[in-house]
Amino acid sequence: VMHERNAHNFPLDLAAFEVPSING
């Protein structure tokens, strides 16, 4: 479960990092 969540969090973390970069 931890590995599957990490895989799903990978793209989410990337988007979350680029979102504030473009917004801020």
PDBQT receptor file of N, H, CA, C and O in Angstrom, charges set to zero:
ATOM      1  N   VAL A   1       0.862  -1.199   0.000  1.00  0.00    +0.000 N 
ATOM      2  CA  VAL A   1       0.000   0.000   0.000  1.00  0.00    +0.000 C 
ATOM      3  C   VAL A   1       0.896   1.246   0.000  1.00  0.00    +0.000 C 
ATOM      4  O   VAL A   1       0.610   2.223  -0.693  1.00  0.00    +0.000 OA
ATOM      5  N   MET A   2       1.964   1.203   0.772  1.00  0.00    +0.000 N 
ATOM      6  H   MET A   2       2.196   0.409   1.335  1.00  0.00    +0.000 HD
ATOM      7  CA  MET A   2       2.846   2.370   0.847  1.00  0.00    +0.000 C 
ATOM      8  C   MET A   2       3.505   2.617  -0.523  1.00  0.00    +0.000 C 
ATOM      9  O   MET A   2       3.678   3.757  -0.955  1.00  0.00    +0.000 OA
ATOM     10  N   HIS A   3       3.860   1.522  -1.180  1.00  0.00    +0.000 N 
ATOM     11  H   HIS A   3       3.719   0.596  -0.830  1.00  0.00    +0.000 HD
ATOM     12  CA  HIS A   3       4.527   1.669  -2.480  1.00  0.00    +0.000 C 
ATOM     13  C   HIS A   3       3.546   2.200  -3.523  1.00  0.00    +0.000 C 
ATOM     14  O   HIS A   3       3.903   3.011  -4.377  1.00  0.00    +0.000 OA
ATOM     15  N   GLU A   4       2.289   1.721  -3.436  1.00  0.00    +0.000 N 
ATOM     16  H   GLU A   4       1.999   1.061  -2.742  1.00  0.00    +0.000 HD
ATOM     17  CA  GLU A   4       1.292   2.156  -4.424  1.00  0.00    +0.000 C 
ATOM     18  C   GLU A   4       0.950   3.628  -4.185  1.00  0.00    +0.000 C 
ATOM     19  O   GLU A   4       0.727   4.390  -5.126  1.00  0.00    +0.000 OA
ATOM     20  N   ARG A   5       0.913   4.003  -2.931  1.00  0.00    +0.000 N 
ATOM     21  H   ARG A   5       1.094   3.384  -2.166  1.00  0.00    +0.000 HD
ATOM     22  CA  ARG A   5       0.571   5.400  -2.597  1.00  0.00    +0.000 C 
ATOM     23  C   ARG A   5       1.722   6.317  -3.038  1.00  0.00    +0.000 C 
ATOM     24  O   ARG A   5       1.498   7.441  -3.488  1.00  0.00    +0.000 OA
ATOM     25  N   ASN A   6       2.925   5.829  -2.904  1.00  0.00    +0.000 N 
ATOM     26  H   ASN A   6       3.107   4.916  -2.539  1.00  0.00    +0.000 HD
ATOM     27  CA  ASN A   6       4.076   6.636  -3.292  1.00  0.00    +0.000 C 
ATOM     28  C   ASN A   6       4.071   6.875  -4.803  1.00  0.00    +0.000 C 
ATOM     29  O   ASN A   6       4.418   7.959  -5.273  1.00  0.00    +0.000 OA
ATOM     30  N   ALA A   7       3.677   5.853  -5.549  1.00  0.00    +0.000 N 
ATOM     31  H   ALA A   7       3.396   4.973  -5.167  1.00  0.00    +0.000 HD
ATOM     32  CA  ALA A   7       3.635   5.958  -7.008  1.00  0.00    +0.000 C 
ATOM     33  C   ALA A   7       2.567   6.965  -7.416  1.00  0.00    +0.000 C 
ATOM     34  O   ALA A   7       2.740   7.713  -8.379  1.00  0.00    +0.000 OA
ATOM     35  N   HIS A   8       1.477   6.976  -6.684  1.00  0.00    +0.000 N 
ATOM     36  H   HIS A   8       1.337   6.369  -5.902  1.00  0.00    +0.000 HD
ATOM     37  CA  HIS A   8       0.378   7.897  -7.024  1.00  0.00    +0.000 C 
ATOM     38  C   HIS A   8       0.714   9.304  -6.528  1.00  0.00    +0.000 C 
ATOM     39  O   HIS A   8       0.230  10.297  -7.071  1.00  0.00    +0.000 OA
ATOM     40  N   ASN A   9       1.530   9.372  -5.513  1.00  0.00    +0.000 N 
ATOM     41  H   ASN A   9       1.923   8.565  -5.072  1.00  0.00    +0.000 HD
ATOM     42  CA  ASN A   9       1.913  10.671  -4.951  1.00  0.00    +0.000 C 
ATOM     43  C   ASN A   9       3.027  11.314  -5.777  1.00  0.00    +0.000 C 
ATOM     44  O   ASN A   9       3.232  12.526  -5.722  1.00  0.00    +0.000 OA
ATOM     45  N   PHE A  10       3.732  10.501  -6.530  1.00  0.00    +0.000 N 
ATOM     46  H   PHE A  10       3.566   9.516  -6.574  1.00  0.00    +0.000 HD
ATOM     47  CA  PHE A  10       4.846  11.019  -7.333  1.00  0.00    +0.000 C 
ATOM     48  C   PHE A  10       4.380  12.123  -8.290  1.00  0.00    +0.000 C 
ATOM     49  O   PHE A  10       4.936  13.222  -8.280  1.00  0.00    +0.000 OA
ATOM     50  N   PRO A  11       3.373  11.841  -9.107  1.00  0.00    +0.000 N 
ATOM     51  CA  PRO A  11       2.859  12.858 -10.052  1.00  0.00    +0.000 C 
ATOM     52  C   PRO A  11       2.165  13.993  -9.316  1.00  0.00    +0.000 C 
ATOM     53  O   PRO A  11       2.180  15.139  -9.766  1.00  0.00    +0.000 OA
ATOM     54  N   LEU A  12       1.561  13.668  -8.190  1.00  0.00    +0.000 N 
ATOM     55  H   LEU A  12       1.548  12.737  -7.825  1.00  0.00    +0.000 HD
ATOM     56  CA  LEU A  12       0.835  14.691  -7.424  1.00  0.00    +0.000 C 
ATOM     57  C   LEU A  12       1.848  15.663  -6.814  1.00  0.00    +0.000 C 
ATOM     58  O   LEU A  12       1.629  16.874  -6.792  1.00  0.00    +0.000 OA
ATOM     59  N   ASP A  13       2.942  15.119  -6.328  1.00  0.00    +0.000 N 
ATOM     60  H   ASP A  13       3.120  14.135  -6.346  1.00  0.00    +0.000 HD
ATOM     61  CA  ASP A  13       3.965  15.960  -5.704  1.00  0.00    +0.000 C 
ATOM     62  C   ASP A  13       4.606  16.856  -6.764  1.00  0.00    +0.000 C 
ATOM     63  O   ASP A  13       4.928  18.014  -6.499  1.00  0.00    +0.000 OA
ATOM     64  N   LEU A  14       4.784  16.316  -7.947  1.00  0.00    +0.000 N 
ATOM     65  H   LEU A  14       4.522  15.375  -8.163  1.00  0.00    +0.000 HD
ATOM     66  CA  LEU A  14       5.399  17.080  -9.025  1.00  0.00    +0.000 C 
ATOM     67  C   LEU A  14       4.490  18.231  -9.427  1.00  0.00    +0.000 C 
ATOM     68  O   LEU A  14       4.953  19.354  -9.628  1.00  0.00    +0.000 OA
ATOM     69  N   ALA A  15       3.195  17.951  -9.545  1.00  0.00    +0.000 N 
ATOM     70  H   ALA A  15       2.819  17.039  -9.381  1.00  0.00    +0.000 HD
ATOM     71  CA  ALA A  15       2.220  18.972  -9.935  1.00  0.00    +0.000 C 
ATOM     72  C   ALA A  15       2.099  20.001  -8.821  1.00  0.00    +0.000 C 
ATOM     73  O   ALA A  15       1.991  21.197  -9.089  1.00  0.00    +0.000 OA
ATOM     74  N   ALA A  16       2.116  19.548  -7.587  1.00  0.00    +0.000 N 
ATOM     75  H   ALA A  16       2.204  18.576  -7.369  1.00  0.00    +0.000 HD
ATOM     76  CA  ALA A  16       1.966  20.460  -6.441  1.00  0.00    +0.000 C 
ATOM     77  C   ALA A  16       3.180  21.388  -6.383  1.00  0.00    +0.000 C 
ATOM     78  O   ALA A  16       3.072  22.531  -5.939  1.00  0.00    +0.000 OA
ATOM     79  N   PHE A  17       4.312  20.901  -6.825  1.00  0.00    +0.000 N 
ATOM     80  H   PHE A  17       4.400  19.972  -7.185  1.00  0.00    +0.000 HD
ATOM     81  CA  PHE A  17       5.534  21.720  -6.782  1.00  0.00    +0.000 C 
ATOM     82  C   PHE A  17       5.535  22.751  -7.917  1.00  0.00    +0.000 C 
ATOM     83  O   PHE A  17       6.037  23.865  -7.762  1.00  0.00    +0.000 OA
ATOM     84  N   GLU A  18       4.961  22.355  -9.064  1.00  0.00    +0.000 N 
ATOM     85  H   GLU A  18       4.554  21.451  -9.190  1.00  0.00    +0.000 HD
ATOM     86  CA  GLU A  18       4.934  23.267 -10.210  1.00  0.00    +0.000 C 
ATOM     87  C   GLU A  18       3.781  24.256 -10.096  1.00  0.00    +0.000 C 
ATOM     88  O   GLU A  18       3.839  25.354 -10.649  1.00  0.00    +0.000 OA
ATOM     89  N   VAL A  19       2.754  23.871  -9.393  1.00  0.00    +0.000 N 
ATOM     90  H   VAL A  19       2.706  22.978  -8.943  1.00  0.00    +0.000 HD
ATOM     91  CA  VAL A  19       1.579  24.743  -9.245  1.00  0.00    +0.000 C 
ATOM     92  C   VAL A  19       1.944  26.032  -8.505  1.00  0.00    +0.000 C 
ATOM     93  O   VAL A  19       1.647  27.124  -8.990  1.00  0.00    +0.000 OA
ATOM     94  N   PRO A  20       2.580  25.919  -7.345  1.00  0.00    +0.000 N 
ATOM     95  CA  PRO A  20       2.957  27.125  -6.599  1.00  0.00    +0.000 C 
ATOM     96  C   PRO A  20       4.036  27.920  -7.339  1.00  0.00    +0.000 C 
ATOM     97  O   PRO A  20       4.124  29.139  -7.196  1.00  0.00    +0.000 OA
ATOM     98  N   SER A  21       4.839  27.237  -8.113  1.00  0.00    +0.000 N 
ATOM     99  H   SER A  21       4.768  26.246  -8.229  1.00  0.00    +0.000 HD
ATOM    100  CA  SER A  21       5.906  27.907  -8.857  1.00  0.00    +0.000 C 
ATOM    101  C   SER A  21       5.292  28.832  -9.911  1.00  0.00    +0.000 C 
ATOM    102  O   SER A  21       5.769  29.946 -10.125  1.00  0.00    +0.000 OA
ATOM    103  N   ILE A  22       4.234  28.359 -10.561  1.00  0.00    +0.000 N 
ATOM    104  H   ILE A  22       3.846  27.454 -10.387  1.00  0.00    +0.000 HD
ATOM    105  CA  ILE A  22       3.574  29.157 -11.606  1.00  0.00    +0.000 C 
ATOM    106  C   ILE A  22       2.657  30.198 -10.964  1.00  0.00    +0.000 C 
ATOM    107  O   ILE A  22       2.511  31.314 -11.463  1.00  0.00    +0.000 OA
ATOM    108  N   ASN A  23       2.047  29.808  -9.853  1.00  0.00    +0.000 N 
ATOM    109  H   ASN A  23       2.165  28.902  -9.447  1.00  0.00    +0.000 HD
ATOM    110  CA  ASN A  23       1.104  30.708  -9.179  1.00  0.00    +0.000 C 
ATOM    111  C   ASN A  23       1.872  31.784  -8.417  1.00  0.00    +0.000 C 
ATOM    112  O   ASN A  23       1.467  32.945  -8.371  1.00  0.00    +0.000 OA
ATOM    113  N   GLY A  24       2.982  31.372  -7.825  1.00  0.00    +0.000 N 
ATOM    114  H   GLY A  24       3.311  30.428  -7.862  1.00  0.00    +0.000 HD
ATOM    115  CA  GLY A  24       3.730  32.315  -7.011  1.00  0.00    +0.000 C 
ATOM    116  C   GLY A  24       4.790  33.015  -7.839  1.00  0.00    +0.000 C 
ATOM    117  O   GLY A  24       5.527  33.853  -7.319  1.00  0.00    +0.000 OA
TER     118      GLY A  24
